[in-house]
């Protein structure tokens, strides 16, 4: 299965991701991880269920990209850290990456000024052709997925906001781009460079 709905769990969450990146850089044990996340509630969330779900997703986004990205998230300025987080989200969610690589790329190639909400429904229908094992999601789940993806695109600067859906140019941080290229993360980088 290529496409999953895990992306609805959390937007980029810079503040919380900096905490997760710090724990990853410290290479804490499982016990120390649970102590920080659950007992100390470092993410400052009301629900234990939410803390577990969101910390698991943020870790899954960051862990595969390695310590250099963790440092960018923990220590980088807002722009670099957000882009590093976005790279992790693209790596973690083919649904997000392919949306950038297919409809968003088509919009940029045709010099369109904005996205349209209907593009999401059309994109989801097209996903089934690429992934016959994709789950059948309810209309509510499809809407939540769209909301999560459009929110991340706005957080990362690809959209001016989530109301007008105006497209903006985004230039990938040179340090991040070089690191992704060196690691062979060509798909992630190609998706992120769609708006240059």
N, C-alpha and C positions, 0 to 999 in steps of 0.2 A: 504494500500500500504506500503510495507516494504522498497522498494528501491526508492530513489529520486536522482536527479542530482544536488542538492544544493552544493555539495562539490566542484563543478567547480568554485564557487565564489571566493574562497581564499585558499591559502596554510596556514600554521600554523601562519605566521605573528607575530613573537614574539614581535617586537617593538610595534605594534598597540595593541596587546593583553594585554600587560602590562598596557597600558592606559585604556583599557576597564575594566580590573581587578581592577584598582585603582578606577574607577568610581563606580563599583559594591560594592567595600568595603566601599566607602563613603556613599552608599545607597542614591545617589542623586535623587532628584525628576525628573519627566519626563521633566519639563522645564529646569532644570539644565543640564540634559543629552543632550538635544537638543542644549543648549547653548554651551556646551563643544564640542560636535561632529560637529554640523553644523556651528554655528556662529564663534567659536574660531578655528575650523578646527584642533583640537588636533591630528587627525590622519595624517594630512599633505598630503591630496590628492587633486588633481586638480578638480575632478568632484564630484558634489554634489550627483549624482546618485551612483557613486562608494562608496562614504563615507557612504551613507545610506545602501547600499547593504552589504558592508563588515562589518560595525559596527553591523548590525542586525545579521549577521552570527556569528561573533566572540562572541557576547553576547549570542546567542543561544547555542554555544558550551560550554561556561563557566558557565552560570547561573545555570543549573541543578546540577552541581557538588558541589556547595556551597562555603562558605567563605574560607575554608581551602585550596582549590585548587586555589581560587583567590589570596590568600596570596603567594602560591608557584609561581604563574605566576608573580606577581608583585615584589616579594622580593627574589625569589630563584635564584640560579646561573643558567647559561644558560642551563645546562643539566636538572636540576629539572624542570625549567620553561617550557622547550620544551616538556618534558614528560607529564607534567600536561596539556599542550595545546593539546597534542596528545590524551590524555585520553578523553578530551572534544570532539575532532573530532571523535573519535571512538563512543562515546556515541551518538553524533549527527547524525552520518552517518552509518547506517547498511551496506551500500555498502562498506565502508572502513573496518569496523569490520569483516564482513564475508569474505572479501578478505584475511584478515590476518588469520582468523580462519579456512579457507578451503584450498585454493591453497598454501598460504604461509606455513601453518602448514604441508601440504603434502610434500612440498619441503624440509622443515627442517627434517621431519621424514625419508625421503629418502636420507638424507645427501647431497642433491644437493648444489652446490656452488653458484647458481645464479637463478634469475627469467628469464623468457623468455617473450617477448612482446606478443606472441600469447596466453599466459596464461590469459591475460586480456579478450580477445575476448571469449575464452572458458568459463571463469568465468561468463561473462555477459550473455552468452547463458544459463548457468546453473541457473542464478538468475531467469530467467523467470519461471523455474520449481518450484522454491520456492515461487515466487510471481507472479501469473498470472495477477495481476493488474498493474504490472510494466509498465511504459510508453515505447513505442517504440521510441528509440533514434536514431537519424541520426548517420552515421559513424563519422561525425565530433564531435558530442557530446560524443560518446563512446571514441574517441581519446582524447578529452579534459578531460574526467573523468579519463582515464588511466594516463594522464600526471599529473593531480592533485594528484592522489593517490600515484604514484611513487615518486613525489616530496616530499610529506609528509613523505613517508617511508624513503627517503634519509635524510630529515631534522631531523627525529627522530632517525636516526642511523641504521635503519634496512637494508638499502642499502648503499653501499659505495658511490655510485653516481647514477645518472639517465641514464648514458650511458652504463656502463658495467653491471649494475643490480646485482653486487656481494652482496651476503647476508652477514650480520655481526651479531655477538652476541649483544644482548641488555639486560642489567640487569635493571629492573625497580627500580627506586629510592625507598628505603625502607620506607621512610615516606609516599610517594604517594601510594605505594602498601598497606600499613597498613590502610591508610585512605579509599582507594577504597574498601578494604575487609570489613572494619567496616560499610561502607555505603551500603553494599550488591551489589556493582557494580562488580559482579563476571564475567559477560560477558566481560566488558571492561578490567578487569584485565587479564582474560584468553587470550584475543586477544593480549594484550601488552606483556605477558610473553611467547609468541610463540617462541621467539628467545633466550631464556635463556639456 
